[in-house]
Amino acid sequence: MPAFDLPMRELERHRPEVQEPPDFDGFWRDTLKEAAQTDVLVSVRPVESGLRLTQTWDVTFRGFAGDPVRAWYSRPAGVGEPPPAVVEYAGYGRGRGLPHERLTWVNAGYAHLLMDNRGQGDQYGNGGATPDPHAFAPGGPGPAARGLLDPRDYHYRRLITDAVRAVAAVRALPGVDASRVAAVGNSQGGGLALAVAGLVPDLAAVLVTAPFLCGIRRALDLTDASPYGEISAYLSVHRGAQEAAYRTLAYMEGVSFARRAAAPAHFGVGLRDTVCPPSGAYAAFNRYGELTGVDPRKEIHAYPYNGHEGGDAVQVRRQLDWLGEVLESGPVSSPPG
């Protein structure tokens, strides 16, 4: 697939206006307040993973509406001082899989929490273990369209809330430097990490690659690839539902979360990405931090001949180097207000 989005010179200054609902902040404040009414941890159970240099626990924490959400928590065996933590969010259709699958961050010396995706896990990888008991509102069969007609019913209201609660969960676990927590993800995971950056004011860093849910309206015009294609498919049948869907999606827009984020940020994007078009990532990057009253450190790496895989292992190495440098300087302070 050749490059199909804006040319680089336009991407670098792409700062589209976003149609934010007037109650955007209140919607998320009330949602997260409700979720925080109960203690976050439910259980922390050690598991045998077959890895001698890694300790792993099967964690259950309370997410949206107090629902139990599963996660893998891993630490390097035999560490002394509590290390910083990386909370990682999986891509669309994936679950947390098996505890030995994702070892990059724990091998780099971090405590690592990998959150399961509620109601997902059946399309790729090795499955998940977290059902979504609220998936009953009108919408398409796939997660991207579940409850699409009302923001209070939408799947991503629940998943983003789970993602925020995952940060609270890792901070409550033993052996973690709670002042230095980073959010990391690719694709859907990148969209979740960016939402967390906009909703958790004292996050230490955020690393996103090919983020989903950024520049949503433009992406729906550019691509029919899933997950955006699931939304388009639903609207192709429910022809009068477009405005209601757009209203719902406006509460999940990654650019809006990026505007409210203050943590140092590292982005990656493939310029031939037809799954999450690059203009969405650049819109979030270019408007990142603009409402916080601070000038957060940020950088973006573009890969002109790559698609949704972005820079792949090259990007991961850049993330490792960058995060190590950022966390050496200690935690960031909360933005004004």
N, C-alpha and C positions, 0 to 999 in steps of 0.2 A: 504494500500500500504506500503510494507516494505521500509526501506531506500534503495535507488537505485543509489545515486550519490557517490562521493568519500567518503572514511572513514574520520572521524574527524581529525585524525592526518595529513592527506593530505590536507583537507580543510583549516586547520590553516596556511599552508604555500603555498597555491595555488596562484601563481602569474603569470598567463599565459601572454605570449606576445600578444599584440593586434595589428592588422594590421590597423594602422591609416593612412588615406589618407594624403598625404603631405600638402594638403590645408585645413586640418580639422579646424584649428583656423581661417583662412581667410574665410572659408565658413560660420562659425557661426558669425564672426565679421560683415561680409557684410549683413547677414540675419537680425541680430538684429539692425544694423544701419538703414536699410531700414524701419524696424518696428517702430523705434523711431522717425521718421520724424514728427509725429503728437502728439499732447497732448494726454495723456493716458486716461483720464477720459472722458466719454461721458455723463453719467447721474448717479445720486445717488438719489434714491427715497425711502423714508421711507415706510415700509410695516407693517401691523398689523399681527403678527404671533400668537397671543393668549398667548404669554409668558410674564408675567408681570415683570420678572427680567432680560429680555434680550431685547435690542433694535436691530432692524434688518432693513437693507436697501437693496433694489434691485439695484445692481450696474451693469452698462455696461461700459466696457473699451475697448480700441482698442488693438487688438492683431496682429497677422500676417497680413501683407498687410493692416493694418488699419481696419480689419474686426471687427465688434462689437462682444464682448464676454461677456456673462452674468456671474454673480457671486452673492452670498449672502454675505453680510458683517454684522457681528453681534458684539455687545459689551455688557458687563455687564451694566445694567441700573444703573445710579447714580454714576459711577466711577469718581474719581477726576483727578489725574495726568494721562496723556495719557499712556496706558499700552503697553507693547510689543505686536507684532502681529504675528499670525500664519497664513501662507498661506497654505491651504490644497488642495491637488489634488486627484480627485476621481479615482476609479479603472476602468478597461477596461469595456466598454459597459454601464457605468453609466453616468448619468448627475448630475446636482447639486441637483436634487430632490426638496424637500420642505424645507422651512427655519427653521423648528423646528426639523429636523432630526438629525443634528450633533451638539451636544451641549457640548461635553467634553471640548473643548479648551476654549470656552467662559465662561463655568462654573468654569474653573480654573483661570479666571481673565484676559484672553487675548482678544485682538481684534482678530477677526477671519474672514478670507476671504476664501470662498469655491468656487473655479473656476469650471465653467461648462466645459465639454469636447465637443469641437466642433465636430459635425457630429456623436456624440454618444448619449447614453441615452436611447436606445430602448431595451436593453437586461436585465437590472436589475434595482431595485430601483423604483423611481418615476419620471423618465424622465428628459430630459434636455430642453434647450431653445436656443441653439446656433447651427445654421446650419454651414456646411462647404461648402462655395461657390466654392471652388477650387477642389472638389473631382471628377475630370473628366479624369485624366490621366490613362493609362492602369494599371491594377492591379486587385486584387480580390475584392469581394463585401464587405468584412469586413475591418474595419479601419487598421488593422495590415498589410494588403496587398495593400491598396490604393496607387497608384503611386509608387509602389515598384521598378520600373525599373530605376528611376532617383531620386537622392537625392533632387533635387530642387522641384520635384513633390510629394514627399512622405508625407503622412499624419502626420508623427511625426516631420517633419520639422516645420509644422504649429503649432502642439500642443505644442512642446517644446518652440517655440517662444511665444505662448500665455502664457505659464507658467512663462517665464521670465517677460513678461509684467504685469502679475498679481502682482509681487513683486513691480514694479513701481506704479501700481494702488493703492495698500494698503498704500504705503508711501505717496501718494497724498491725501489720505482720511483724514478727520478731526478726531482728538482724537486718534492718533496712535503715538507711539514712533518709528519714522522711522529708528532710529539707531539700533533697536533691532527687526529684522524680521527673523522668522524661517520658513523653508520650510518643509512640512510634507506630507507623503503619503504612502499608501500600494499598492503593486502590480504595476499596471501601474502608479498609483500615486507616488509610491516610485521611479520608474524610472524617472518620471518628476522632482521630488524633487532633485534627484541626478544630473540631467542635470542642474537644476537651480544652484545648489551648484558649478558646474564647470563653469558656465557662469556669475554669479553675484559675484564679488570678495568680497563684504562687507556684505555678508549674516551672520547673527549672529549664526545660527545653522541649521542643517539638520537632520531629523529623517525619516528613511526609513525602511520598513518591506517588505520582500519578493519582492525585486525590479525586475520589468520587464526590458527588454532591457539590461541586464548585462550578459556578456559571451554569446552573441547571437549565435555565430557559434556552440558552444558546446551545448547550449540549443536545437537548431534545430536537433542535433543528438540524444538527450536524450528523448525528449517528443513530442507527437502529440497533447497534450492538447492545447486548445485555450488560448492565442492568437498565440503562436508559431505555432500551428497546422494549422492556416489559411495561414501562409506563406508557410509551407510545402505543403499544399493542392494546392496552386497556382503553386508552382514549380513542383508538380507532373504532372500537365497538360502542363505547359509551360517549357518543359524540357531543352530548351536552354537558359533559363533566369537566371540560378544560379549565374553566375559571376556578372551580372548587379545587381542582388538583393544583393549579398554580398557587393558590392561596396556601394550601398545605405545604407545598415545597418551599415556599418563601421562609417558613420557620426553620427549615433544615439547611438553608443555603450556606455553604462553606465560606463564601466571601464575607457574609455578615459575621460569622464567628471569627474569621481572620481579622476583621477590623477591630475586634474587641480583645485581641490577644496581645500579650506583652512579653512572653517568653522568647528567648533566642530561637530562631527557626531555620531549618535546613530543608530545602525543597529539591525534588528531582522530577524531571519530565522528559518523556520521549516525544519528539515533535511529529512522529507518525502514529501516535496513539489514537485509534478510532474507538476505543472503549471509553476512555475519559479524555476528551479533547484537551490539548495543551492550553488553549485559551482560558480554561477554567482554573488551572493551576496558576497561570500568570495573573489572572484577575485576583486570586486570593493572595498571591505573593506581593503584588504591587500595592494592594490596599491593606496589607498586614500591619496591624498596630496603630492605625490612624486615629482611633478613638480613645486611645489609652493615655495620652499625654506623655508618653515616653517614645524613644526612638529605638525599638528593639533591634538587636543584631539579627541579620538575616542574610541568606544567600541561596541562590538557585543554580542548579546544574542542568543544562539541556543536552539531550542526545539526539542530534539531527536525524540519524538513520535508524533509530529504535522506536518501537511502538510501545505497547502497554508494559512491557518488561523494563522500560527505561534503561538505566545504566546497569541494571542487574548487579553482579558482584562488584563491579567497579564503583557503583553508587554506594553499596554497603561499606566498602573500604573508606570512601569519603565520609560516610556517616560516622564510622568508628573513630576516625581521626578528629573529626569536628566535635563530636560529643565529648571525647576525652579532654579536648582543649577547653570547651565551654564549662564543663563541670569542675575543672581545676580551679576556676575562679569563684566557686561556691554558689549558693542559691541566689536567685534573682529576688528583688523586692516586689511587693504587690504594686500595681499601678494605682495612681490616685483614684479614689472613689471606689 
